[in-house]
Amino acid sequence: MARTNRTVVPESRAMLKQMQYEIASEFGLYGASYGGGMDTEFASELGTIGGAGASGGTPYLGHLSSRDNGSVGGEITKRLIKQAEQSLFA
C-alpha cells in the first residue's frame, strides 16, 4: 500500500505550519539560525526571518537534521492528540 502525504483537512495546513515554526522555535532550532534567537513569532510578522526558499516565501531549513525535524513532528503529534483528548473528555 502506497503511503501518501496529504492533509485530510486542507484548511488546517496554515495552523499546522504555524505550530511547526512555534515548536521549532521553542526547541531552539529555528530562531538560532535566523538572527541569533530572535523571537520568531514577531519576526515573521515583520518579515525579518530568513529569505524565501524554493517553495516561495518559506525559509530554507535544509541545515536541520532529520532528528531535529523528527522531534518537531513528534511534538506536533503529541499536542494534537492532547487537544483531541481534551475535546473528547471535556
CYANA upper distance limits for C-alpha pairs under 8 A (distance plus 0.5 A):
  7 THR  CA     12 SER  CA      8.31
  7 THR  CA     13 ARG  CA      7.69
  9 VAL  CA     13 ARG  CA      8.12
 12 SER  CA     16 LEU  CA      6.69
 13 ARG  CA     17 LYS  CA      6.66
 14 ALA  CA     18 GLN  CA      6.69
 15 MET  CA     19 MET  CA      6.65
 16 LEU  CA     20 GLN  CA      6.58
 17 LYS  CA     21 TYR  CA      6.94
 18 GLN  CA     22 GLU  CA      6.68
 19 MET  CA     23 ILE  CA      6.60
 19 MET  CA     76 ILE  CA      7.58
 20 GLN  CA     24 ALA  CA      6.63
 20 GLN  CA     72 VAL  CA      7.14
 20 GLN  CA     73 GLY  CA      7.98
 20 GLN  CA     76 ILE  CA      7.45
 21 TYR  CA     25 SER  CA      6.52
 21 TYR  CA     30 TYR  CA      7.62
 21 TYR  CA     40 THR  CA      8.40
 22 GLU  CA     26 GLU  CA      6.69
 22 GLU  CA     40 THR  CA      8.15
 22 GLU  CA     41 GLU  CA      7.80
 23 ILE  CA     27 PHE  CA      6.67
 23 ILE  CA     72 VAL  CA      6.69
 23 ILE  CA     75 GLU  CA      7.91
 23 ILE  CA     76 ILE  CA      8.12
 24 ALA  CA     28 GLY  CA      6.70
 24 ALA  CA     29 LEU  CA      5.64
 24 ALA  CA     30 TYR  CA      5.88
 24 ALA  CA     31 GLY  CA      8.48
 24 ALA  CA     72 VAL  CA      6.56
 25 SER  CA     29 LEU  CA      6.23
 25 SER  CA     30 TYR  CA      5.41
 25 SER  CA     31 GLY  CA      5.98
 25 SER  CA     39 ASP  CA      8.41
 25 SER  CA     40 THR  CA      7.25
 28 GLY  CA     32 ALA  CA      6.46
 28 GLY  CA     37 GLY  CA      7.82
 29 LEU  CA     33 SER  CA      7.51
 29 LEU  CA     64 LEU  CA      8.07
 29 LEU  CA     68 ASP  CA      7.99
 30 TYR  CA     34 TYR  CA      7.26
 30 TYR  CA     37 GLY  CA      8.36
 30 TYR  CA     40 THR  CA      8.20
 31 GLY  CA     35 GLY  CA      7.18
 31 GLY  CA     36 GLY  CA      6.86
 31 GLY  CA     37 GLY  CA      4.78
 31 GLY  CA     38 MET  CA      5.93
 31 GLY  CA     39 ASP  CA      7.13
 31 GLY  CA     40 THR  CA      6.48
 32 ALA  CA     36 GLY  CA      5.03
 32 ALA  CA     37 GLY  CA      4.75
 32 ALA  CA     38 MET  CA      7.74
 33 SER  CA     37 GLY  CA      7.80
 34 TYR  CA     38 MET  CA      7.62
 34 TYR  CA     49 ILE  CA      6.60
 34 TYR  CA     50 GLY  CA      6.53
 35 GLY  CA     49 ILE  CA      8.25
 38 MET  CA     43 ALA  CA      7.56
 39 ASP  CA     43 ALA  CA      6.49
 40 THR  CA     44 SER  CA      6.12
 40 THR  CA     49 ILE  CA      7.63
 41 GLU  CA     45 GLU  CA      7.15
 42 PHE  CA     46 LEU  CA      6.87
 43 ALA  CA     47 GLY  CA      6.57
 43 ALA  CA     48 THR  CA      5.78
 43 ALA  CA     49 ILE  CA      6.38
 44 SER  CA     48 THR  CA      6.49
 44 SER  CA     49 ILE  CA      6.07
 49 ILE  CA     59 PRO  CA      8.03
 50 GLY  CA     59 PRO  CA      5.93
 50 GLY  CA     60 TYR  CA      8.07
 51 GLY  CA     57 GLY  CA      7.96
 51 GLY  CA     58 THR  CA      8.05
 51 GLY  CA     59 PRO  CA      5.93
 51 GLY  CA     60 TYR  CA      7.82
 52 ALA  CA     56 GLY  CA      6.18
 52 ALA  CA     57 GLY  CA      4.92
 52 ALA  CA     58 THR  CA      5.77
 52 ALA  CA     59 PRO  CA      5.50
 52 ALA  CA     60 TYR  CA      7.51
 53 GLY  CA     57 GLY  CA      6.65
 53 GLY  CA     58 THR  CA      5.82
 53 GLY  CA     59 PRO  CA      5.44
 53 GLY  CA     60 TYR  CA      5.39
 54 ALA  CA     58 THR  CA      8.20
 54 ALA  CA     60 TYR  CA      8.11
 64 LEU  CA     68 ASP  CA      6.70
 64 LEU  CA     69 ASN  CA      7.23
 65 SER  CA     69 ASN  CA      6.84
 66 SER  CA     70 GLY  CA      6.39
 67 ARG  CA     71 SER  CA      6.63
 68 ASP  CA     72 VAL  CA      7.03
 69 ASN  CA     73 GLY  CA      6.83
 70 GLY  CA     74 GLY  CA      6.51
 71 SER  CA     75 GLU  CA      6.65
 72 VAL  CA     76 ILE  CA      6.74
 73 GLY  CA     77 THR  CA      6.80
 74 GLY  CA     78 LYS  CA      6.75
 75 GLU  CA     79 ARG  CA      6.66
 76 ILE  CA     80 LEU  CA      6.63
 77 THR  CA     81 ILE  CA      6.64
 78 LYS  CA     82 LYS  CA      6.66
 79 ARG  CA     83 GLN  CA      6.65
 80 LEU  CA     84 ALA  CA      6.69
 81 ILE  CA     85 GLU  CA      6.62
 82 LYS  CA     86 GLN  CA      6.66
 83 GLN  CA     87 SER  CA      6.74
 84 ALA  CA     88 LEU  CA      6.66
 85 GLU  CA     89 PHE  CA      6.57
 86 GLN  CA     90 ALA  CA      6.12
